Amino acid sequence: MVVKWAGAAAALLMTSTLTSTLAVAQSYPSHNVEVIIPFAAGGGVDVIGRAVAASLQEQLGKSFTVINRDGAGGTLGFGQLAAAQPDGHTLGFGPSTPIANAPYLVKGVRYNVESFDYICQVFENVFSIAVPAQSPYKTAKELFAAAGDKGLTFGHAGLGSIPHLSVENLAEALHVKVTHLPFRGDAAMLPVLMKGDLDFGAPALSSIRGNDKIRPLLVFSGKRQPAFPDVPTAAELGVKTSVPPGQNGLYAPKGLPANVKTALEKACAAAVKSEAVLKVIGNTGQSIAYLSGQQFHDQTAADYKFKGELIKRLGLGQ
């Protein structure tokens, strides 16, 4: 008799849990949604993330409030997201680098590629090789030809960041010696570059748009960028590099109810086409690069594997 009652209680609990989950899914969102951005307010990711959140709010009828949780290279915000309830009321927006790069570089990361549901990729953060306006080098070929035995010094936005790895990967392919100097973001690096204290830098295009004291020589992208149509891609040097631009999109904790995930995927796809989001992305000099949730996951997983091999080869890991 005890066994029968235990079985009935278990069945009742399962039914109650399922009913609760379905109710959440069918009424989503049932209250305000927090969107964690793992970097400080005011940057390109933050500005675009707020535009996407505003579009989701308009479509889904509840407040989508952006919360900046910066620190530890984005891993603080992503750690909080991974630990949140998977009910769709806590989301994250930002680059995939805290997932694909950081676990190899930052101690104590307690999440991995499979700790999240991927809603959609929104845009690519494209990086460049750039020199000060007074530099004698007009092309990337001229710059790298000047490396010689001494090599070249370059600045970037942080150890193991996409611009850092992109340059190292390109230099490896070209057999050019480079010495890197990490900074706390482009804002700290660019004044040093403009003074001529670096041979070149690897800033994001959004950081140098409208800056006539900086001359980009190439972009790390599969195609030329609308904001800099005359600047060739790295591939145009005749060298195939494998570090993709920064992939930025919308995430949730792993385990969303199917209906919630579907609602968010549809809203995210619509946001990428909205006039307001397109305008903000265009103003920052970035490029729309929509991927579905599954495509976003698969690309991040492949990037994680590649970054692990590259970071190990460069001797940068923990």
C-alpha positions as CSV (number, residue, x, y, z in Angstrom):
1,M,0.0,0.0,0.0
2,V,2.9,2.4,0.8
3,V,4.4,1.6,-2.6
4,K,1.1,2.4,-4.3
5,W,0.8,5.7,-2.5
6,A,4.5,6.6,-3.3
7,G,3.9,5.8,-6.9
8,A,0.8,7.9,-7.0
9,A,2.6,10.8,-5.3
10,A,5.4,10.7,-7.8
11,A,2.9,10.6,-10.7
12,L,1.1,13.6,-9.2
13,L,4.3,15.5,-8.8
14,M,5.3,14.8,-12.3
15,T,1.9,15.9,-13.6
16,S,2.1,19.1,-11.5
17,T,5.6,19.9,-12.8
18,L,4.6,19.3,-16.4
19,T,1.4,21.4,-16.0
20,S,3.5,24.2,-14.4
21,T,6.0,24.1,-17.3
22,L,3.3,24.1,-19.9
23,A,1.6,27.0,-18.2
24,V,4.8,29.0,-18.2
25,A,5.4,28.2,-21.9
26,Q,1.9,29.1,-22.9
27,S,1.7,32.4,-21.0
28,Y,5.3,33.6,-21.8
29,P,6.4,36.0,-20.7
30,S,4.4,36.1,-17.5
31,H,6.4,38.9,-16.0
32,N,9.3,41.2,-16.7
33,V,12.4,39.8,-18.4
34,E,16.0,40.6,-17.5
35,V,18.6,40.7,-20.2
36,I,22.1,40.3,-18.9
37,I,24.8,42.0,-21.0
38,P,28.2,40.9,-19.7
39,F,30.0,44.2,-20.4
40,A,29.8,47.8,-19.3
41,A,27.1,50.1,-20.5
42,G,27.8,52.3,-23.5
43,G,29.8,50.0,-25.7
44,G,28.7,48.6,-29.1
45,V,27.4,45.3,-27.7
46,D,25.5,47.2,-25.0
47,V,23.9,49.6,-27.5
48,I,22.8,46.8,-29.9
49,G,21.7,44.6,-27.1
50,R,19.4,47.3,-25.8
51,A,17.9,47.8,-29.2
52,V,17.2,44.1,-29.5
53,A,15.7,44.0,-26.0
54,A,13.4,46.9,-26.9
55,S,12.2,45.0,-30.0
56,L,11.5,41.9,-27.9
57,Q,9.6,44.0,-25.4
58,E,7.5,45.5,-28.2
59,Q,6.7,42.1,-29.7
60,L,6.1,40.1,-26.5
61,G,4.3,42.7,-24.4
62,K,6.4,42.7,-21.2
63,S,9.3,44.8,-20.0
64,F,12.7,43.6,-21.1
65,T,15.2,45.2,-18.7
66,V,18.9,45.3,-19.5
67,I,21.3,44.5,-16.7
68,N,25.0,45.1,-17.2
69,R,27.1,42.4,-15.3
70,D,30.6,43.2,-16.6
71,G,33.8,41.6,-15.3
72,A,36.2,38.8,-15.8
73,G,36.1,39.0,-19.6
74,G,32.4,38.5,-19.8
75,T,32.4,35.3,-17.7
76,L,30.7,36.9,-14.7
77,G,27.6,37.7,-16.7
78,F,27.5,34.4,-18.5
79,G,28.1,32.6,-15.2
80,Q,25.0,34.3,-13.8
81,L,23.0,33.4,-16.9
82,A,24.0,29.8,-16.8
83,A,22.8,29.6,-13.2
84,A,19.4,31.3,-13.8
85,Q,16.1,29.5,-14.0
86,P,15.5,28.3,-17.5
87,D,12.0,29.9,-17.9
88,G,12.8,32.6,-20.4
89,H,12.7,35.4,-17.8
90,T,16.5,35.7,-17.7
91,L,18.3,36.1,-21.0
92,G,21.8,37.1,-22.1
93,F,23.1,39.1,-25.0
94,G,26.7,39.4,-26.1
95,P,29.6,37.8,-27.9
96,S,30.3,34.1,-27.8
97,T,33.9,34.6,-26.7
98,P,33.1,34.1,-23.0
99,I,31.9,30.6,-24.1
100,A,34.3,29.8,-26.9
101,N,37.5,31.4,-25.6
102,A,37.3,32.1,-21.9
103,P,37.2,28.5,-20.5
104,Y,40.7,28.0,-21.8
105,L,42.0,31.3,-20.4
106,V,40.1,32.1,-17.2
107,K,40.2,30.0,-14.1
108,G,37.0,29.0,-12.4
109,V,34.6,29.1,-15.3
110,R,31.7,26.8,-14.4
111,Y,29.8,26.6,-17.6
112,N,30.5,25.3,-21.1
113,V,29.1,25.4,-24.6
114,E,26.1,23.2,-23.6
115,S,25.1,25.3,-20.6
116,F,23.0,27.6,-22.7
117,D,20.1,27.6,-25.1
118,Y,21.0,29.6,-28.2
119,I,18.2,31.8,-29.4
120,C,19.8,33.5,-32.4
121,Q,22.9,35.2,-33.6
122,V,22.3,38.9,-34.4
123,F,25.5,40.5,-35.7
124,E,29.2,40.1,-36.2
125,N,31.7,42.3,-34.5
126,V,34.4,42.7,-37.2
127,F,38.0,43.5,-36.3
128,S,40.7,45.0,-38.3
129,I,44.4,45.6,-38.7
130,A,44.9,49.3,-38.5
131,V,47.8,51.8,-38.4
132,P,48.1,55.4,-37.4
133,A,47.3,57.9,-40.2
134,Q,51.0,59.0,-40.3
135,S,52.2,55.4,-40.8
136,P,54.2,54.9,-44.0
137,Y,52.3,51.6,-44.6
138,K,49.4,51.9,-47.0
139,T,48.6,48.2,-47.3
140,A,48.8,45.1,-45.1
141,K,51.4,43.6,-47.5
142,E,53.6,46.6,-47.0
143,L,53.2,46.4,-43.2
144,F,54.0,42.7,-43.0
145,A,56.9,43.0,-45.5
146,A,58.5,45.4,-43.1
147,A,58.5,42.9,-40.2
148,G,62.0,41.4,-41.0
149,D,63.8,39.6,-38.2
150,K,62.7,42.2,-35.6
151,G,59.0,41.6,-36.1
152,L,56.1,44.0,-35.4
153,T,54.4,45.1,-32.2
154,F,50.6,45.3,-32.1
155,G,48.0,46.2,-29.6
156,H,44.7,44.4,-28.9
157,A,41.7,44.4,-26.6
158,G,42.9,41.6,-24.2
159,L,44.7,38.3,-24.0
160,G,42.9,35.6,-25.9
161,S,40.4,38.0,-27.4
162,I,39.3,37.6,-31.0
163,P,41.5,40.4,-32.4
164,H,44.5,38.9,-30.5
165,L,43.9,35.4,-31.9
166,S,43.1,36.7,-35.3
167,V,46.4,38.5,-35.7
168,E,48.4,35.6,-34.2
169,N,46.7,33.2,-36.6
170,L,47.4,35.4,-39.6
171,A,51.0,36.0,-38.6
172,E,51.5,32.3,-38.1
173,A,50.2,31.7,-41.7
174,L,52.4,34.4,-43.1
175,H,55.4,33.4,-41.1
176,V,55.7,36.9,-39.7
177,K,57.0,37.5,-36.1
178,V,54.7,39.7,-34.0
179,T,54.8,40.8,-30.4
180,H,51.4,41.5,-28.8
181,L,50.5,44.1,-26.1
182,P,47.1,43.6,-24.4
183,F,45.0,46.6,-23.3
184,R,41.8,46.9,-21.4
185,G,39.8,47.4,-24.6
186,D,40.1,49.5,-27.7
187,A,39.6,52.7,-25.8
188,A,42.9,52.2,-24.0
189,M,44.8,50.9,-27.0
190,L,43.9,53.4,-29.7
191,P,45.6,56.5,-28.1
192,V,48.8,54.5,-27.9
193,L,48.4,53.5,-31.5
194,M,47.7,57.0,-32.7
195,K,50.9,58.2,-30.9
196,G,52.9,55.8,-33.0
197,D,54.0,53.6,-30.1
198,L,52.7,50.5,-31.8
199,D,53.4,49.2,-35.4
200,F,49.7,48.4,-35.7
201,G,46.5,47.7,-33.7
202,A,43.6,45.2,-34.1
203,P,40.6,47.3,-33.2
204,A,36.9,46.6,-33.9
205,L,35.6,48.5,-36.9
206,S,33.0,50.1,-34.6
207,S,35.9,51.6,-32.5
208,I,37.5,53.4,-35.5
209,R,34.6,54.5,-37.6
210,G,34.8,58.2,-38.2
211,N,38.4,58.4,-36.8
212,D,40.6,60.0,-39.4
213,K,43.7,59.4,-37.3
214,I,43.5,55.7,-37.9
215,R,43.8,53.9,-41.2
216,P,42.5,50.3,-41.4
217,L,44.5,48.0,-43.8
218,L,42.4,44.9,-43.7
219,V,39.3,43.4,-42.0
220,F,39.0,39.9,-40.5
221,S,35.9,38.9,-42.3
222,G,34.8,36.8,-45.2
223,K,33.6,39.9,-47.1
224,R,34.3,43.6,-47.3
225,Q,32.4,45.7,-44.9
226,P,29.9,48.4,-45.9
227,A,31.3,50.9,-43.5
228,F,34.8,50.4,-45.0
229,P,34.2,49.2,-48.6
230,D,37.8,50.0,-49.8
231,V,39.5,47.9,-47.1
232,P,40.3,44.4,-48.2
233,T,39.7,41.2,-46.2
234,A,42.4,39.0,-44.8
235,A,41.5,36.4,-47.4
236,E,42.5,38.9,-50.1
237,L,46.1,38.5,-49.0
238,G,45.9,35.0,-50.3
239,V,45.9,33.5,-46.8
240,K,43.1,31.5,-45.4
241,T,42.6,32.3,-41.7
242,S,40.1,30.5,-39.5
243,V,39.2,32.9,-36.6
244,P,35.7,34.2,-37.3
245,P,34.5,37.7,-36.4
246,G,33.0,38.1,-33.0
247,Q,29.6,36.3,-33.0
248,N,27.0,38.2,-30.9
249,G,23.5,37.1,-30.1
250,L,20.8,36.1,-27.7
251,Y,21.1,33.3,-25.1
252,A,19.1,31.7,-22.3
253,P,19.9,29.2,-19.6
254,K,19.8,25.6,-20.8
255,G,16.4,23.9,-20.6
256,L,13.9,26.4,-21.9
257,P,10.3,25.0,-22.4
258,A,9.9,24.4,-26.2
259,N,7.2,27.0,-26.6
260,V,9.2,29.6,-24.8
261,K,12.2,28.9,-27.0
262,T,10.1,29.1,-30.1
263,A,8.6,32.4,-29.1
264,L,12.0,33.9,-28.4
265,E,13.5,32.6,-31.7
266,K,10.6,34.1,-33.7
267,A,11.0,37.4,-31.8
268,C,14.7,37.5,-32.3
269,A,14.4,36.8,-36.0
270,A,11.9,39.6,-36.3
271,A,14.1,42.0,-34.2
272,V,17.0,41.5,-36.7
273,K,14.8,42.8,-39.5
274,S,13.3,45.7,-37.6
275,E,14.2,49.2,-38.7
276,A,15.3,50.3,-35.2
277,V,17.8,47.4,-34.7
278,L,19.1,47.8,-38.3
279,K,19.7,51.5,-37.7
280,V,21.6,50.9,-34.5
281,I,23.8,48.2,-36.0
282,G,24.5,50.4,-39.0
283,N,25.4,53.3,-36.8
284,T,28.0,51.3,-35.0
285,G,29.5,50.1,-38.2
286,Q,28.7,46.4,-37.5
287,S,27.1,43.8,-39.8
288,I,23.9,41.9,-39.5
289,A,24.7,38.2,-39.4
290,Y,21.6,36.3,-38.5
291,L,21.8,32.7,-37.5
292,S,19.0,30.5,-36.1
293,G,19.4,29.1,-32.6
294,Q,20.7,25.7,-33.9
295,Q,23.1,27.3,-36.3
296,F,24.4,29.7,-33.6
297,H,25.0,26.7,-31.3
298,D,26.8,24.7,-33.9
299,Q,29.0,27.5,-34.9
300,T,29.9,28.3,-31.3
301,A,30.7,24.7,-30.6
302,A,33.0,24.5,-33.7
303,D,34.6,27.8,-32.7
304,Y,35.2,26.4,-29.1
305,K,37.0,23.4,-30.5
306,F,39.1,25.5,-32.9
307,K,40.0,28.1,-30.2
308,G,41.2,25.4,-27.9
309,E,43.6,24.1,-30.5
310,L,44.8,27.6,-31.4
311,I,45.2,28.7,-27.8
312,K,47.2,25.6,-27.0
313,R,49.4,26.0,-30.0
314,L,50.1,29.6,-29.1
315,G,50.9,28.7,-25.5
316,L,48.2,31.0,-24.1
317,G,46.1,28.6,-22.0
318,Q,45.9,28.2,-18.2
